Structures are given as structure tokens and as C-alpha cells.
Amino acid sequence: MALVAHTHSKGMLSFPITGQVSHAAGASGTVGHIVNPEDGTIVVTKCFAYISASSTGACNLTVGVGASTTAAHDRTDLFAAAAMAAAAGTAVVGFADGDPADALPVIDDGEYIAAYCSADSSGLAGRVYIEYVRV
């Protein structure tokens, strides 16, 4: 019988999201962003957003990956659009990951994870949580 070695190559990260008037591509238009914190590639196993305060306007939240915050604009790699106007107190799952055909998101070293809202998201507050495995 072979021994199984324990691994420590998994982690979790989070970043705050704060509503913005702008929806422009780039750091000034994101509601939150972070750079891959590992010095290598990670595979995301779970992503969800906890919303502590709703936006005052009707907007959708997306979280994507790119070489810059601009490249991640309106991408849905980690979180597909979810309405934020009446979401206070909810935790919303970002993507499906259970069907054998589902591909998990892969984030390379140095890539950005950026959250955007589809319109004015003033008043929005919360955090995005991402669970991952380092490969």
C-alpha cells in the first residue's frame, strides 16, 4: 500500500467590491480587483460573492480574468452576471462546477481578477471569495 502525501497547494483569496458610477474598462471602472497571489498557475474550484449592501441602480456583476484589469473587463470566467440591486445579505455562486463537461477557470501567474458591474453600481458593497488549487 502506498502512502498518500499531504499537499498544501490550495488556498482561498478574497477582495472587497465597492460600487462605482463608472463602468469603464480599467482599474478605475472595476468594483474590485486583485492579482493572482501565487507565484504560479492556479485552478479555481469555487467562486462566490457575498453582498452586504445592494446597489441603488439595476446592474449585474461579472468577475473575469485577464492580463490586466482592462483585459478582464466584462468577462465571466469566474462569475456570470447576477443582479445586484436587491442582493443585500446574499451569497451568490459564481459558476457551475459539477458537470463532467465543466471546465474550471485557470489563472496564470501575474494575471488579474477583476469585478465589474454592468452599469452604475453606487451603494454596492461586499466581497468576492475564490477557492483554488495551485498547480
PyMOL CGO cylinders between C-alpha atoms (Angstrom):
from pymol import cmd
from pymol.cgo import CYLINDER

trace = [
    CYLINDER, 0.00, 0.00, 0.00, 1.37, 3.39, -0.98, 0.3, 1, 1, 1, 1, 1, 1,
    CYLINDER, 1.37, 3.39, -0.98, 1.31, 6.33, 1.38, 0.3, 1, 1, 1, 1, 1, 1,
    CYLINDER, 1.31, 6.33, 1.38, -0.52, 9.42, 0.29, 0.3, 1, 1, 1, 1, 1, 1,
    CYLINDER, -0.52, 9.42, 0.29, 1.43, 12.64, 0.77, 0.3, 1, 1, 1, 1, 1, 1,
    CYLINDER, 1.43, 12.64, 0.77, -0.50, 15.60, 2.12, 0.3, 1, 1, 1, 1, 1, 1,
    CYLINDER, -0.50, 15.60, 2.12, -0.37, 18.66, -0.08, 0.3, 1, 1, 1, 1, 1, 1,
    CYLINDER, -0.37, 18.66, -0.08, -0.53, 22.33, 0.84, 0.3, 1, 1, 1, 1, 1, 1,
    CYLINDER, -0.53, 22.33, 0.84, -1.04, 23.66, -2.65, 0.3, 1, 1, 1, 1, 1, 1,
    CYLINDER, -1.04, 23.66, -2.65, -4.52, 25.05, -2.16, 0.3, 1, 1, 1, 1, 1, 1,
    CYLINDER, -4.52, 25.05, -2.16, -5.81, 28.33, -0.91, 0.3, 1, 1, 1, 1, 1, 1,
    CYLINDER, -5.81, 28.33, -0.91, -8.51, 30.91, -0.77, 0.3, 1, 1, 1, 1, 1, 1,
    CYLINDER, -8.51, 30.91, -0.77, -8.46, 34.60, -1.51, 0.3, 1, 1, 1, 1, 1, 1,
    CYLINDER, -8.46, 34.60, -1.51, -10.97, 37.38, -1.28, 0.3, 1, 1, 1, 1, 1, 1,
    CYLINDER, -10.97, 37.38, -1.28, -11.18, 41.02, -2.26, 0.3, 1, 1, 1, 1, 1, 1,
    CYLINDER, -11.18, 41.02, -2.26, -13.69, 43.76, -1.48, 0.3, 1, 1, 1, 1, 1, 1,
    CYLINDER, -13.69, 43.76, -1.48, -16.17, 45.06, -4.01, 0.3, 1, 1, 1, 1, 1, 1,
    CYLINDER, -16.17, 45.06, -4.01, -17.42, 48.63, -3.85, 0.3, 1, 1, 1, 1, 1, 1,
    CYLINDER, -17.42, 48.63, -3.85, -19.94, 50.20, -6.20, 0.3, 1, 1, 1, 1, 1, 1,
    CYLINDER, -19.94, 50.20, -6.20, -18.80, 52.67, -8.87, 0.3, 1, 1, 1, 1, 1, 1,
    CYLINDER, -18.80, 52.67, -8.87, -20.55, 55.18, -11.09, 0.3, 1, 1, 1, 1, 1, 1,
    CYLINDER, -20.55, 55.18, -11.09, -18.22, 54.27, -13.96, 0.3, 1, 1, 1, 1, 1, 1,
    CYLINDER, -18.22, 54.27, -13.96, -18.28, 51.07, -15.95, 0.3, 1, 1, 1, 1, 1, 1,
    CYLINDER, -18.28, 51.07, -15.95, -15.12, 51.94, -17.89, 0.3, 1, 1, 1, 1, 1, 1,
    CYLINDER, -15.12, 51.94, -17.89, -12.58, 49.25, -18.71, 0.3, 1, 1, 1, 1, 1, 1,
    CYLINDER, -12.58, 49.25, -18.71, -9.55, 49.56, -16.45, 0.3, 1, 1, 1, 1, 1, 1,
    CYLINDER, -9.55, 49.56, -16.45, -8.77, 49.86, -12.76, 0.3, 1, 1, 1, 1, 1, 1,
    CYLINDER, -8.77, 49.86, -12.76, -10.91, 52.99, -12.29, 0.3, 1, 1, 1, 1, 1, 1,
    CYLINDER, -10.91, 52.99, -12.29, -14.03, 51.18, -13.54, 0.3, 1, 1, 1, 1, 1, 1,
    CYLINDER, -14.03, 51.18, -13.54, -13.69, 47.95, -11.59, 0.3, 1, 1, 1, 1, 1, 1,
    CYLINDER, -13.69, 47.95, -11.59, -15.73, 47.41, -8.44, 0.3, 1, 1, 1, 1, 1, 1,
    CYLINDER, -15.73, 47.41, -8.44, -12.73, 45.42, -7.19, 0.3, 1, 1, 1, 1, 1, 1,
    CYLINDER, -12.73, 45.42, -7.19, -9.65, 43.59, -8.45, 0.3, 1, 1, 1, 1, 1, 1,
    CYLINDER, -9.65, 43.59, -8.45, -6.62, 41.58, -7.35, 0.3, 1, 1, 1, 1, 1, 1,
    CYLINDER, -6.62, 41.58, -7.35, -3.58, 39.97, -8.99, 0.3, 1, 1, 1, 1, 1, 1,
    CYLINDER, -3.58, 39.97, -8.99, -3.13, 36.19, -8.71, 0.3, 1, 1, 1, 1, 1, 1,
    CYLINDER, -3.13, 36.19, -8.71, -1.43, 35.99, -5.28, 0.3, 1, 1, 1, 1, 1, 1,
    CYLINDER, -1.43, 35.99, -5.28, 0.56, 32.84, -6.08, 0.3, 1, 1, 1, 1, 1, 1,
    CYLINDER, 0.56, 32.84, -6.08, 3.82, 32.68, -8.00, 0.3, 1, 1, 1, 1, 1, 1,
    CYLINDER, 3.82, 32.68, -8.00, 2.35, 30.13, -10.37, 0.3, 1, 1, 1, 1, 1, 1,
    CYLINDER, 2.35, 30.13, -10.37, -0.83, 28.95, -12.05, 0.3, 1, 1, 1, 1, 1, 1,
    CYLINDER, -0.83, 28.95, -12.05, -4.00, 28.33, -10.03, 0.3, 1, 1, 1, 1, 1, 1,
    CYLINDER, -4.00, 28.33, -10.03, -7.18, 26.45, -10.91, 0.3, 1, 1, 1, 1, 1, 1,
    CYLINDER, -7.18, 26.45, -10.91, -10.32, 27.94, -9.37, 0.3, 1, 1, 1, 1, 1, 1,
    CYLINDER, -10.32, 27.94, -9.37, -12.65, 25.41, -7.76, 0.3, 1, 1, 1, 1, 1, 1,
    CYLINDER, -12.65, 25.41, -7.76, -15.23, 27.82, -6.34, 0.3, 1, 1, 1, 1, 1, 1,
    CYLINDER, -15.23, 27.82, -6.34, -16.18, 31.47, -6.59, 0.3, 1, 1, 1, 1, 1, 1,
    CYLINDER, -16.18, 31.47, -6.59, -18.95, 33.35, -4.85, 0.3, 1, 1, 1, 1, 1, 1,
    CYLINDER, -18.95, 33.35, -4.85, -19.84, 36.90, -3.92, 0.3, 1, 1, 1, 1, 1, 1,
    CYLINDER, -19.84, 36.90, -3.92, -21.25, 37.95, -0.58, 0.3, 1, 1, 1, 1, 1, 1,
    CYLINDER, -21.25, 37.95, -0.58, -23.22, 41.17, -0.92, 0.3, 1, 1, 1, 1, 1, 1,
    CYLINDER, -23.22, 41.17, -0.92, -23.55, 43.27, 2.23, 0.3, 1, 1, 1, 1, 1, 1,
    CYLINDER, -23.55, 43.27, 2.23, -25.27, 46.26, 0.58, 0.3, 1, 1, 1, 1, 1, 1,
    CYLINDER, -25.27, 46.26, 0.58, -27.30, 46.38, -2.62, 0.3, 1, 1, 1, 1, 1, 1,
    CYLINDER, -27.30, 46.38, -2.62, -26.59, 48.77, -5.46, 0.3, 1, 1, 1, 1, 1, 1,
    CYLINDER, -26.59, 48.77, -5.46, -29.03, 51.64, -5.80, 0.3, 1, 1, 1, 1, 1, 1,
    CYLINDER, -29.03, 51.64, -5.80, -29.32, 51.06, -9.53, 0.3, 1, 1, 1, 1, 1, 1,
    CYLINDER, -29.32, 51.06, -9.53, -30.00, 47.97, -11.59, 0.3, 1, 1, 1, 1, 1, 1,
    CYLINDER, -30.00, 47.97, -11.59, -26.69, 46.33, -12.51, 0.3, 1, 1, 1, 1, 1, 1,
    CYLINDER, -26.69, 46.33, -12.51, -25.17, 42.91, -12.98, 0.3, 1, 1, 1, 1, 1, 1,
    CYLINDER, -25.17, 42.91, -12.98, -21.86, 41.72, -11.51, 0.3, 1, 1, 1, 1, 1, 1,
    CYLINDER, -21.86, 41.72, -11.51, -19.23, 39.81, -13.50, 0.3, 1, 1, 1, 1, 1, 1,
    CYLINDER, -19.23, 39.81, -13.50, -15.78, 38.60, -12.43, 0.3, 1, 1, 1, 1, 1, 1,
    CYLINDER, -15.78, 38.60, -12.43, -13.23, 37.80, -15.09, 0.3, 1, 1, 1, 1, 1, 1,
    CYLINDER, -13.23, 37.80, -15.09, -9.55, 37.12, -15.67, 0.3, 1, 1, 1, 1, 1, 1,
    CYLINDER, -9.55, 37.12, -15.67, -7.07, 38.87, -17.94, 0.3, 1, 1, 1, 1, 1, 1,
    CYLINDER, -7.07, 38.87, -17.94, -3.52, 40.13, -18.35, 0.3, 1, 1, 1, 1, 1, 1,
    CYLINDER, -3.52, 40.13, -18.35, -4.73, 43.49, -16.99, 0.3, 1, 1, 1, 1, 1, 1,
    CYLINDER, -4.73, 43.49, -16.99, -7.88, 44.92, -15.43, 0.3, 1, 1, 1, 1, 1, 1,
    CYLINDER, -7.88, 44.92, -15.43, -8.81, 46.23, -18.88, 0.3, 1, 1, 1, 1, 1, 1,
    CYLINDER, -8.81, 46.23, -18.88, -8.45, 42.75, -20.42, 0.3, 1, 1, 1, 1, 1, 1,
    CYLINDER, -8.45, 42.75, -20.42, -10.72, 41.32, -17.69, 0.3, 1, 1, 1, 1, 1, 1,
    CYLINDER, -10.72, 41.32, -17.69, -13.48, 43.88, -18.46, 0.3, 1, 1, 1, 1, 1, 1,
    CYLINDER, -13.48, 43.88, -18.46, -16.93, 42.24, -18.65, 0.3, 1, 1, 1, 1, 1, 1,
    CYLINDER, -16.93, 42.24, -18.65, -15.50, 38.70, -18.76, 0.3, 1, 1, 1, 1, 1, 1,
    CYLINDER, -15.50, 38.70, -18.76, -17.40, 35.97, -16.92, 0.3, 1, 1, 1, 1, 1, 1,
    CYLINDER, -17.40, 35.97, -16.92, -14.63, 33.43, -16.26, 0.3, 1, 1, 1, 1, 1, 1,
    CYLINDER, -14.63, 33.43, -16.26, -15.36, 33.31, -12.52, 0.3, 1, 1, 1, 1, 1, 1,
    CYLINDER, -15.36, 33.31, -12.52, -18.72, 34.94, -12.05, 0.3, 1, 1, 1, 1, 1, 1,
    CYLINDER, -18.72, 34.94, -12.05, -21.52, 35.24, -14.57, 0.3, 1, 1, 1, 1, 1, 1,
    CYLINDER, -21.52, 35.24, -14.57, -23.92, 38.15, -14.37, 0.3, 1, 1, 1, 1, 1, 1,
    CYLINDER, -23.92, 38.15, -14.37, -26.08, 38.32, -11.25, 0.3, 1, 1, 1, 1, 1, 1,
    CYLINDER, -26.08, 38.32, -11.25, -28.44, 41.19, -10.39, 0.3, 1, 1, 1, 1, 1, 1,
    CYLINDER, -28.44, 41.19, -10.39, -27.14, 43.32, -7.53, 0.3, 1, 1, 1, 1, 1, 1,
    CYLINDER, -27.14, 43.32, -7.53, -30.00, 45.77, -6.97, 0.3, 1, 1, 1, 1, 1, 1,
    CYLINDER, -30.00, 45.77, -6.97, -31.69, 43.63, -4.31, 0.3, 1, 1, 1, 1, 1, 1,
    CYLINDER, -31.69, 43.63, -4.31, -28.94, 41.26, -3.24, 0.3, 1, 1, 1, 1, 1, 1,
    CYLINDER, -28.94, 41.26, -3.24, -28.01, 42.53, 0.25, 0.3, 1, 1, 1, 1, 1, 1,
    CYLINDER, -28.01, 42.53, 0.25, -27.42, 39.67, 2.68, 0.3, 1, 1, 1, 1, 1, 1,
    CYLINDER, -27.42, 39.67, 2.68, -26.97, 37.04, -0.03, 0.3, 1, 1, 1, 1, 1, 1,
    CYLINDER, -26.97, 37.04, -0.03, -24.08, 34.85, -1.13, 0.3, 1, 1, 1, 1, 1, 1,
    CYLINDER, -24.08, 34.85, -1.13, -24.28, 34.21, -4.88, 0.3, 1, 1, 1, 1, 1, 1,
    CYLINDER, -24.28, 34.21, -4.88, -22.39, 31.34, -6.55, 0.3, 1, 1, 1, 1, 1, 1,
    CYLINDER, -22.39, 31.34, -6.55, -20.27, 32.40, -9.49, 0.3, 1, 1, 1, 1, 1, 1,
    CYLINDER, -20.27, 32.40, -9.49, -20.06, 29.44, -11.86, 0.3, 1, 1, 1, 1, 1, 1,
    CYLINDER, -20.06, 29.44, -11.86, -21.14, 25.83, -12.30, 0.3, 1, 1, 1, 1, 1, 1,
    CYLINDER, -21.14, 25.83, -12.30, -18.63, 23.16, -11.37, 0.3, 1, 1, 1, 1, 1, 1,
    CYLINDER, -18.63, 23.16, -11.37, -20.14, 19.73, -11.13, 0.3, 1, 1, 1, 1, 1, 1,
    CYLINDER, -20.14, 19.73, -11.13, -20.95, 18.52, -14.60, 0.3, 1, 1, 1, 1, 1, 1,
    CYLINDER, -20.95, 18.52, -14.60, -18.10, 16.46, -16.09, 0.3, 1, 1, 1, 1, 1, 1,
    CYLINDER, -18.10, 16.46, -16.09, -18.02, 18.81, -19.09, 0.3, 1, 1, 1, 1, 1, 1,
    CYLINDER, -18.02, 18.81, -19.09, -17.49, 21.94, -16.97, 0.3, 1, 1, 1, 1, 1, 1,
    CYLINDER, -17.49, 21.94, -16.97, -14.05, 23.48, -17.40, 0.3, 1, 1, 1, 1, 1, 1,
    CYLINDER, -14.05, 23.48, -17.40, -12.62, 25.11, -14.30, 0.3, 1, 1, 1, 1, 1, 1,
    CYLINDER, -12.62, 25.11, -14.30, -11.06, 28.56, -14.70, 0.3, 1, 1, 1, 1, 1, 1,
    CYLINDER, -11.06, 28.56, -14.70, -7.24, 28.65, -14.91, 0.3, 1, 1, 1, 1, 1, 1,
    CYLINDER, -7.24, 28.65, -14.91, -5.40, 31.79, -13.80, 0.3, 1, 1, 1, 1, 1, 1,
    CYLINDER, -5.40, 31.79, -13.80, -1.73, 32.21, -14.66, 0.3, 1, 1, 1, 1, 1, 1,
    CYLINDER, -1.73, 32.21, -14.66, 0.92, 33.94, -12.56, 0.3, 1, 1, 1, 1, 1, 1,
    CYLINDER, 0.92, 33.94, -12.56, 0.55, 37.71, -12.85, 0.3, 1, 1, 1, 1, 1, 1,
    CYLINDER, 0.55, 37.71, -12.85, -2.98, 37.68, -14.27, 0.3, 1, 1, 1, 1, 1, 1,
    CYLINDER, -2.98, 37.68, -14.27, -5.65, 39.97, -12.88, 0.3, 1, 1, 1, 1, 1, 1,
    CYLINDER, -5.65, 39.97, -12.88, -9.01, 39.00, -11.41, 0.3, 1, 1, 1, 1, 1, 1,
    CYLINDER, -9.01, 39.00, -11.41, -11.40, 41.92, -11.86, 0.3, 1, 1, 1, 1, 1, 1,
    CYLINDER, -11.40, 41.92, -11.86, -15.04, 42.51, -10.94, 0.3, 1, 1, 1, 1, 1, 1,
    CYLINDER, -15.04, 42.51, -10.94, -17.20, 44.87, -12.97, 0.3, 1, 1, 1, 1, 1, 1,
    CYLINDER, -17.20, 44.87, -12.97, -20.82, 45.94, -12.81, 0.3, 1, 1, 1, 1, 1, 1,
    CYLINDER, -20.82, 45.94, -12.81, -22.82, 46.46, -15.98, 0.3, 1, 1, 1, 1, 1, 1,
    CYLINDER, -22.82, 46.46, -15.98, -23.99, 49.97, -15.05, 0.3, 1, 1, 1, 1, 1, 1,
    CYLINDER, -23.99, 49.97, -15.05, -23.92, 52.46, -12.18, 0.3, 1, 1, 1, 1, 1, 1,
    CYLINDER, -23.92, 52.46, -12.18, -23.43, 50.29, -9.08, 0.3, 1, 1, 1, 1, 1, 1,
    CYLINDER, -23.43, 50.29, -9.08, -23.40, 53.04, -6.46, 0.3, 1, 1, 1, 1, 1, 1,
    CYLINDER, -23.40, 53.04, -6.46, -24.11, 51.71, -2.98, 0.3, 1, 1, 1, 1, 1, 1,
    CYLINDER, -24.11, 51.71, -2.98, -22.90, 48.19, -3.72, 0.3, 1, 1, 1, 1, 1, 1,
    CYLINDER, -22.90, 48.19, -3.72, -20.64, 46.63, -1.07, 0.3, 1, 1, 1, 1, 1, 1,
    CYLINDER, -20.64, 46.63, -1.07, -19.40, 43.10, -0.46, 0.3, 1, 1, 1, 1, 1, 1,
    CYLINDER, -19.40, 43.10, -0.46, -16.57, 40.65, -1.12, 0.3, 1, 1, 1, 1, 1, 1,
    CYLINDER, -16.57, 40.65, -1.12, -15.68, 38.11, -3.77, 0.3, 1, 1, 1, 1, 1, 1,
    CYLINDER, -15.68, 38.11, -3.77, -14.32, 34.80, -2.41, 0.3, 1, 1, 1, 1, 1, 1,
    CYLINDER, -14.32, 34.80, -2.41, -12.26, 32.44, -4.55, 0.3, 1, 1, 1, 1, 1, 1,
    CYLINDER, -12.26, 32.44, -4.55, -11.09, 28.94, -3.61, 0.3, 1, 1, 1, 1, 1, 1,
    CYLINDER, -11.09, 28.94, -3.61, -8.29, 27.48, -5.69, 0.3, 1, 1, 1, 1, 1, 1,
    CYLINDER, -8.29, 27.48, -5.69, -5.65, 24.79, -6.14, 0.3, 1, 1, 1, 1, 1, 1,
    CYLINDER, -5.65, 24.79, -6.14, -2.09, 25.72, -7.09, 0.3, 1, 1, 1, 1, 1, 1,
    CYLINDER, -2.09, 25.72, -7.09, -0.84, 23.61, -10.00, 0.3, 1, 1, 1, 1, 1, 1,
]
cmd.load_cgo(trace, "trace")
